[in-house]
């Protein structure tokens, strides 16, 4: 087991409490977990179980009410907004349920967007993105705007965007929720392959049984707390 | 795309994507820009007319005088002959001569004009008839008789107001009385050869032109003059020409022999009138653009609220809050700058096309309308100035920036996780 310094993700007694109309809602309650580099983890649970909130906490999209969070060995709970933005840019990739591509950019420009913000030069950006387009069966669709792509194609572009910067961690919030079975399988195949070949850590928030089946570690959340943490395969090699 | 390019490209594409919203905002800016350049051109044209008119009824765009003459108006404060010669030599320098329309000597004193029926205060100006006819507009305002001629000796060219006040006619005699160069009160008999009417009572009732030689001998001042009045091809040249004259005449200025006054210093009332009119114009434009800016704030703010999820996504992908705000400001600047540019171009074209011969206000006032002692032409001919175009562009640029600041601030404050849940 990792001591946390080299873990992809470590949380220590993390709480997230929302104030709603003078009432406290405890969305995440004292979650402590360690996710190793290269893991393929699903966090499952019914609606309101806190899986998306936990994913947002790990991704630095929201700050914990208390407790600590370390991503790639860095404490993100106390980081400045600017440092957090840099962390998200360089170390974390996001995949959202609703694809969330920028409608004014082409598929290729969407995919290369993180590299662009990182200041990677044009040639290198195109080389990396084109390779991933080839690999994921999207070759030829580079110049299409998101509106001209199917849901599955858009989500694959979103996956490329999430992994192209070679982040330590990819966080996927219900990535298959809007896809049919075939598109979901294809997307999961692609993510498994990237996980295996690039060693990228994937963490899903999902209630899709197909994602849960594929995950090599399944963390079940109920009412904001971990109910079970089940490993289905060997720990990835460090 | 570099990172700066990314902002610009995203901003441009967002503007294009929201074509209708962009078009509405742009339309406001285009109309505003066109109105601004129209009102500035007409205003500047009007002011240029006032200034030219004031300069040609008085001491020119630039007056070279003895230092105290502006205050005292006494013959004691006249230009010494060497100072006059130096001034006339300086006016011949090529850089000055290039924009010089006329430079005339004037010997001006305050005195009394009397006829058998009464006496009136008078501003008596000894002039060179040929040069003054080139310089002044008084000869153009002739209503009876003729202007002064080189051979005239005891001739006077007077205003219609004075003629009526003293019950004079063409050929009538009147006596001019003033303090001469020796400090004595001296009188001079002259005969009315011409009458003018400018429509400005302050001029028509007091201003008398007589030949410079007559004035010199009457006032015992020889060839001395009180003023060299300089008329330039444009009031824009006043500042650089004054600077050059000050440089060329630095020795005489330091010796206290002369001073170089711009029309603003020589005609402070006209200067105030131009400034007040400009201020009124700016206030009107400020109000108009304030309203336009509020419209832009509203449009951009609505767009920020509508695009909350997009901004959340950008920040999730690594945009800093500042970059997110920067995107909004960039969109605002591009939109206002481009539409402002179109508006200004349109304004220039329409003003030139429809009003190049002037905007005629004669329906609103009669032709003899005066303001601050200056005869005004009811036809306002627009004046196009590059500096006004640049000023307008900078102004529109600032409007675009300021109108985007609050929406940009709102965009920097979004809760990313909440924004990602936002449904359009």
Boltz contact constraints between the chains, C-beta under 6 A:
constraints:
  - contact:
      token1: [A, 56]
      token2: [B, 417]
      max_distance: 6.0
  - contact:
      token1: [A, 61]
      token2: [B, 316]
      max_distance: 6.0
  - contact:
      token1: [A, 61]
      token2: [B, 416]
      max_distance: 6.0
  - contact:
      token1: [A, 61]
      token2: [B, 417]
      max_distance: 6.0
  - contact:
      token1: [A, 62]
      token2: [B, 417]
      max_distance: 6.0
  - contact:
      token1: [A, 81]
      token2: [B, 321]
      max_distance: 6.0
  - contact:
      token1: [A, 82]
      token2: [B, 320]
      max_distance: 6.0
  - contact:
      token1: [A, 85]
      token2: [B, 318]
      max_distance: 6.0
  - contact:
      token1: [A, 85]
      token2: [B, 320]
      max_distance: 6.0
  - contact:
      token1: [A, 88]
      token2: [B, 318]
      max_distance: 6.0
  - contact:
      token1: [A, 89]
      token2: [B, 318]
      max_distance: 6.0
  - contact:
      token1: [A, 94]
      token2: [B, 316]
      max_distance: 6.0
  - contact:
      token1: [A, 100]
      token2: [B, 313]
      max_distance: 6.0
  - contact:
      token1: [A, 104]
      token2: [B, 13]
      max_distance: 6.0
  - contact:
      token1: [A, 104]
      token2: [B, 14]
      max_distance: 6.0
  - contact:
      token1: [A, 104]
      token2: [B, 17]
      max_distance: 6.0
  - contact:
      token1: [A, 114]
      token2: [B, 317]
      max_distance: 6.0
  - contact:
      token1: [A, 114]
      token2: [B, 318]
      max_distance: 6.0
  - contact:
      token1: [A, 116]
      token2: [B, 1]
      max_distance: 6.0
  - contact:
      token1: [A, 116]
      token2: [B, 6]
      max_distance: 6.0
  - contact:
      token1: [A, 117]
      token2: [B, 318]
      max_distance: 6.0
